[in-house]
Amino acid sequence: MTILLFISGFVLLIFGAEMLVRGASKAASALGISPLIAGLTVVAFGTSSPELAVSIGGALSGQADIALGNVIGSNIINVLFILGVSAIIIPLYVSQQMIRFDVPLMITVSVAVLLLSLDQTIGRFDGALLAAGLILYLGVLVALSLRNHSRKKESDQKIQTNESSNDRINWLATVFLIVAGLALLVLGSRWFVNSAVSFAAYLGVSELIIGLTIVAAGTSMPEVVTSVVAAIRGERDITVGNVVGSNIFNLLGVLGISGMLAPSGISVSESIIGFDIPLMIAVAIACLPIFFTRGVISRWEGALFLGYYVAYTLYLVFNATEHDLLPKFNNVMLYFVIPITAVTILVIVIQEFWDKSKNSN
């Protein structure tokens, strides 16, 4: 029965997210929102709706580790797994706005979550601060959209006046998709969280590990599908925008709303403060030098991201099971893999600056 609930909840999450994203995309198109802003908001926030549903469900049911682990695990998966797989399929181009604004904001918000977690609780006030940050971020995106896309109102008005009857039908279908998608997400998240907790109890694994792995991976599937399909179709800016926008929404929206709704706040363990959140920050910071080099995420950089995701998953498994290989694994990562990666990225960044200075002269 637990397996059936798990599979059914996962299926409902995927279909619910798909319907919500489709309806939200149609609404954004009808309202004349620019493609860039739609990618950072409608697509990113829509594909993050499973994280929102699961985390809120976990917070309300008193399973705070699920809510917090889901957000942190999803953000790590978004960068390491989704960008890694997408870049391996085809190199990804990164816009200047991403490099100068969105990625630094993702890093800043990640650090802010760490600071708010130092008292081992994300309470209602902390959640309200994060949610207010989301509103401010949306306001900035809207302002950028209005400034960069202000010449298409007349043609849009003509189309709307000539097809008013069709617009009514489209709006009815759009509202149905959004409402039905939300309903499926709520029901699917409840089944998904309950079955995940049952798995944790049966396997003797903590709820935090389940949230960081199974739940986080499951709720990240909409981002995976959207980003991979966009990469295959050559719409590479959508792939990067979806990942960065989803991460910002997860921290500000999902964690903020969950913190406000949780009866006693979201408790944060010392282990997650000492390892998982710093790793999330490190992953966010790692985007900057890779994004900055020629504005392209190459295939080898994607393979690097994917390799680190595999290493992260192995660490969680070894740590949860207290495997004998854990000390050796930690030594290899700490004294060999991470230093070599850091030196490689540093050399690439220096070479990029050197090439730019040569070209300018």
Residue pairs with C-beta under 8 A, 6 or more apart in sequence:
2 195
2 198
2 199
2 202
3 195
5 191
5 192
5 194
5 195
6 191
6 192
6 195
6 196
6 199
8 188
8 191
9 187
9 188
9 189
9 190
9 191
9 192
9 193
9 194
9 195
10 188
10 192
10 218
10 221
11 188
12 184
12 185
12 187
12 188
12 191
12 192
13 50
13 53
13 54
13 184
13 185
13 188
13 189
13 192
13 218
13 219
13 221
13 222
14 221
14 222
15 181
15 184
15 188
16 49
16 50
16 53
16 180
16 181
16 182
16 183
16 184
16 185
16 187
16 188
17 46
17 47
17 49
17 50
17 181
17 185
17 221
17 222
18 181
18 222
19 177
19 178
19 180
19 181
19 184
20 46
20 49
20 177
20 178
20 181
20 182
20 185
21 42
21 43
21 46
21 47
21 49
21 181
21 222
21 226
22 177
22 181
23 173
23 174
23 175
23 176
23 177
23 178
23 181
24 42
24 45
24 46
24 178
25 38
25 42
25 43
25 46
26 170
26 173
26 174
26 177
27 42
27 174
27 178
28 38
28 41
28 42
29 38
30 167
30 170
30 171
30 174
32 149
32 152
32 153
32 156
33 41
33 42
33 145
34 145
34 148
34 149
36 95
36 97
36 145
36 148
36 237
36 241
37 141
37 142
37 144
37 145
39 237
39 238
39 241
39 242
39 245
40 102
40 141
40 241
40 244
40 245
41 138
41 141
41 245
43 226
43 238
43 241
43 242
43 245
44 241
44 242
44 243
44 244
44 245
44 246
44 248
44 249
45 245
45 246
45 249
45 253
46 222
47 222
47 223
47 226
47 242
47 246
48 74
48 222
48 223
48 246
48 249
48 250
48 253
48 254
49 181
49 182
49 185
49 222
50 185
50 188
50 189
50 218
50 219
50 220
50 221
50 222
51 70
51 71
51 74
51 219
51 220
51 246
51 250
51 254
52 185
52 253
52 254
52 257
53 185
53 186
53 188
53 189
54 66
54 67
54 70
54 189
54 192
54 193
54 215
54 219
55 66
55 67
55 68
55 70
55 71
55 254
55 255
55 257
55 258
56 67
56 189
56 254
56 257
56 258
56 261
57 186
57 189
57 190
57 193
58 64
58 65
58 66
58 67
58 70
58 193
58 211
58 258
59 67
59 258
59 259
59 261
59 262
59 266
60 261
60 262
60 263
61 193
62 263
63 193
63 197
63 207
64 262
64 265
64 266
64 267
65 206
65 207
65 208
65 211
65 267
65 269
66 193
66 196
66 197
66 207
66 210
66 211
66 215
67 211
67 255
67 258
67 262
67 266
68 122
68 208
68 211
68 255
68 258
68 266
68 268
68 272
69 207
69 208
69 209
69 210
69 211
69 212
69 215
69 216
69 272
69 276
70 211
70 212
70 215
70 216
70 219
70 254
71 250
71 251
71 254
71 255
71 258
72 212
72 216
72 272
72 276
72 277
72 280
73 211
73 212
73 213
73 215
73 216
73 217
73 276
74 216
74 219
74 220
74 223
74 246
74 250
75 110
75 247
75 250
75 251
75 280
75 283
75 284
76 216
76 279
76 280
76 283
76 309
76 312
77 216
77 217
77 220
77 309
78 220
78 223
78 243
78 246
78 247
78 250
79 243
79 247
79 283
79 284
79 286
79 287
79 305
80 283
80 305
80 306
80 308
80 309
80 312
81 220
81 224
81 305
81 306
81 309
82 220
82 223
82 224
82 227
82 228
82 239
82 242
82 243
83 92
83 227
83 239
83 240
83 243
83 287
83 297
83 302
83 305
84 302
84 303
84 304
84 305
84 306
84 307
84 309
85 224
85 227
85 228
85 302
85 306
86 92
86 227
86 228
86 230
86 231
86 236
86 239
86 302
87 231
87 297
87 298
87 299
87 301
87 302
87 303
87 305
88 299
88 302
88 303
88 306
89 228
89 231
89 232
90 231
90 232
90 234
90 236
91 236
91 296
91 297
91 298
91 299
91 302
92 231
92 236
92 239
92 240
92 296
92 297
92 302
93 236
93 237
93 240
93 295
93 296
94 237
94 240
94 291
94 295
94 296
94 297
95 237
95 240
95 241
95 295
96 295
97 144
98 240
98 241
98 244
98 291
99 288
99 291
99 292
99 295
102 241
102 244
102 245
102 248
103 244
103 284
103 287
103 288
103 291
104 288
105 137
105 248
106 244
106 247
106 248
106 251
106 284
106 287
107 281
107 284
107 285
107 287
107 288
109 130
109 133
109 248
109 251
109 252
110 251
110 277
110 280
110 281
110 284
111 281
112 130
112 133
112 251
113 122
113 130
113 251
113 255
113 277
114 273
114 277
114 278
114 281
116 122
116 126
116 129
116 130
117 268
117 272
117 273
117 277
118 273
120 267
120 268
120 269
120 270
120 273
121 265
121 266
121 267
121 268
122 255
122 259
122 265
122 266
122 268
123 259
123 265
123 266
124 259
124 260
124 262
124 265
126 259
126 265
127 255
127 256
127 257
127 258
127 259
127 260
127 261
127 262
127 265
127 266
128 256
128 259
128 260
129 256
130 251
130 252
130 253
130 255
130 256
130 259
131 252
131 253
131 256
131 257
131 260
132 256
133 252
133 256
134 248
134 249
134 252
134 253
134 256
137 248
137 252
160 167
192 215
192 218
192 219
193 215
196 207
196 210
196 211
196 214
196 215
197 207
197 210
199 205
199 210
199 214
200 206
200 207
200 209
200 210
205 320
206 320
208 269
208 271
208 272
209 316
209 319
209 320
212 276
212 316
213 313
213 316
223 242
223 243
223 246
226 238
226 242
227 238
227 239
227 242
227 243
228 239
230 236
230 238
230 239
230 242
231 239
240 291
240 297
244 287
247 284
255 266
258 266
259 265
259 266
279 312
283 308
286 345
289 345
289 346
289 348
289 349
290 297
290 301
290 345
291 297
292 349
292 352
293 348
293 349
293 352
294 352
304 341
308 341
311 333
311 337
314 329
315 326
315 329
315 330
315 333
317 323
318 325
318 326
318 329
319 326
